[in-house]
């Protein structure tokens, strides 16, 4: 849990390496989920991009009470 809290702190601080680690960990899964909702590769890319933008904008409000 301490590692997750430290990681979240780095993300909130805008650490580009932390965000790259997050992308490495979760991007493939996010793309799979997006493909289940939209059919074209272009739409998948758009959904994934918009989702990551929302993550960046909302990371400060994430309370860390869930994984």
VMD Tcl script that draws the C-alpha trace (Angstrom):
set ca {
  {0.00 0.00 0.00}
  {2.82 2.42 0.77}
  {4.22 1.87 -2.71}
  {0.85 2.73 -4.24}
  {0.57 5.89 -2.13}
  {4.06 6.95 -3.19}
  {3.21 6.23 -6.81}
  {0.00 8.27 -6.54}
  {1.96 11.13 -4.98}
  {4.37 11.09 -7.93}
  {1.46 11.13 -10.38}
  {-0.17 14.07 -8.60}
  {3.15 15.93 -8.70}
  {3.25 15.54 -12.47}
  {6.17 13.12 -12.56}
  {6.48 12.12 -16.24}
  {8.21 8.84 -15.38}
  {5.32 7.87 -13.10}
  {2.83 8.60 -15.85}
  {4.87 6.54 -18.30}
  {4.83 3.66 -15.80}
  {1.06 4.01 -15.52}
  {0.76 3.87 -19.29}
  {2.97 0.79 -19.42}
  {0.84 -0.92 -16.76}
  {-2.66 -0.03 -17.95}
  {-2.70 1.07 -21.60}
  {-3.17 -2.40 -23.11}
  {-6.09 -3.16 -20.79}
  {-7.66 0.22 -21.54}
  {-7.40 -0.49 -25.27}
  {-9.11 -3.87 -24.82}
  {-11.98 -2.25 -22.97}
  {-12.27 0.48 -25.59}
  {-12.41 -2.13 -28.37}
  {-15.37 -3.75 -26.63}
  {-17.32 -0.48 -26.96}
  {-16.21 0.92 -30.33}
  {-15.41 -0.85 -33.56}
  {-12.88 1.15 -35.56}
  {-9.20 1.55 -34.71}
  {-9.59 5.33 -35.03}
  {-12.41 5.35 -32.49}
  {-10.38 3.17 -30.12}
  {-7.48 5.62 -30.30}
  {-9.81 8.54 -29.63}
  {-11.44 6.84 -26.64}
  {-8.06 5.89 -25.18}
  {-6.64 9.38 -25.68}
  {-9.67 11.04 -24.09}
  {-9.53 8.63 -21.17}
  {-5.85 9.33 -20.47}
  {-6.54 13.07 -20.67}
  {-9.30 12.63 -18.10}
  {-6.89 10.71 -15.87}
  {-4.33 13.51 -16.06}
  {-6.94 16.17 -15.34}
  {-8.57 14.24 -12.51}
  {-5.60 12.67 -10.74}
  {-5.65 15.39 -8.08}
  {-9.18 14.42 -7.05}
  {-8.43 10.71 -6.80}
  {-8.58 9.86 -3.11}
  {-6.70 6.58 -3.33}
  {-9.45 4.61 -1.61}
  {-9.61 2.12 -4.47}
  {-7.02 0.35 -6.58}
}
mol new
graphics top color blue
foreach p $ca { graphics top sphere $p radius 0.5 }
foreach p [lrange $ca 0 end-1] q [lrange $ca 1 end] { graphics top cylinder $p $q radius 0.2 }
display resetview
